[in-house]
Amino acid sequence: MYRIAPSILSANFAKLGEEITNVLDSGADIIHFDVMDNHYVPNLTIGPLVCEAIRPLTKAIIDVHLMVEPVDRIIPDFAKAGANIISFHPEASRHIDRTIGLIKEQGCKAGLVFNPATPLSYLDHVLDKLDLVLIMSVNPGFGGQAFIPEALNKLQAVRKRIDASGKDIWLEIDGGVKVDNIAEIARAGADTFVAGSAIYGAGKDSDPHRYDTIVSAMRAELAKV
Ligand SMILES: O=C(CO)[C@H](O)[C@H](O)COP(=O)(O)O
């Protein structure tokens, strides 16, 4: 099963509620919520208050990607704000196993995120405890960057490890995902596709159906895999 996860990083923040409703009405599956702290990454975005504000708008999964350091103290706030999945970077946690446990204690699913140069060895002793592995195909911090092709090798390697584990662990890709590369990314093993600029950059702001075409085009590519 493939899931399309628009990243609200590229949405029009002046109309965030509408942007979320419209993209879900267009057939997207989950909302990817990028949290940046101007410390772990050189950009600053949104926090638990915004998550809480959008929660009543939809029953869709809110998939929170924490690009913050330290990570543990903000996790309960996102859980209370209605996050369903909380993912973090191993470099941002002193105790990765403890952070995974903390996310689960709060009733959320836990994900571990790999930057382009982060080794997969961080999975060695925790894979079975994870619900999601997120492979970054750009360096984190900004939307609209080009896909780094080495991410395909990483996806293949993680796909093998997930399949060998026998667990239902989602394999998500984030960064530079477009209509013209989504099928290749799926063939490499991804099942969940974060796309920011490709989706939110589509169409005219005044058209409530502006995301239908791009989400349908992504689905059509995935149907070929
Ligand atoms: O986490 C991110 C950046 O750190 C964004 O989710 C990601 O870059 C998506 O944007 P785009 O699809 O425009 O590349």
The ligand as an SDF file (V2000), in Angstrom:
LIG
                    3D

 14 13  0  0  0  0  0  0  0  0999 V2000
   11.7290   17.6800    5.7240 O   0  0  0  0  0  0  0  0  0  0  0  0
   11.8020   18.4360    4.7960 C   0  0  0  0  0  0  0  0  0  0  0  0
   12.9570   19.3330    4.6730 C   0  0  0  0  0  0  0  0  0  0  0  0
   13.7730   19.1340    5.7630 O   0  0  0  0  0  0  0  0  0  0  0  0
   10.6700   18.5070    3.7880 C   0  0  0  0  0  0  0  0  0  0  0  0
    9.6160   17.6350    4.1720 O   0  0  0  0  0  0  0  0  0  0  0  0
   11.0970   18.0870    2.4250 C   0  0  0  0  0  0  0  0  0  0  0  0
   12.1980   18.7100    1.9680 O   0  0  0  0  0  0  0  0  0  0  0  0
    9.9060   18.1510    1.4660 C   0  0  0  0  0  0  0  0  0  0  0  0
   10.0100   19.1870    0.6020 O   0  0  0  0  0  0  0  0  0  0  0  0
   10.1810   18.9780   -0.9640 P   0  0  0  0  0  0  0  0  0  0  0  0
    9.1970   17.9080   -1.3650 O   0  0  0  0  0  0  0  0  0  0  0  0
    9.8680   20.3150   -1.4960 O   0  0  0  0  0  0  0  0  0  0  0  0
   11.6140   18.5220   -1.1820 O   0  0  0  0  0  0  0  0  0  0  0  0
  1  2  2  0
  2  3  1  0
  2  5  1  0
  3  4  1  0
  5  6  1  0
  5  7  1  0
  7  8  1  0
  7  9  1  0
  9 10  1  0
 10 11  1  0
 11 12  2  0
 11 13  1  0
 11 14  1  0
M  END
$$$$
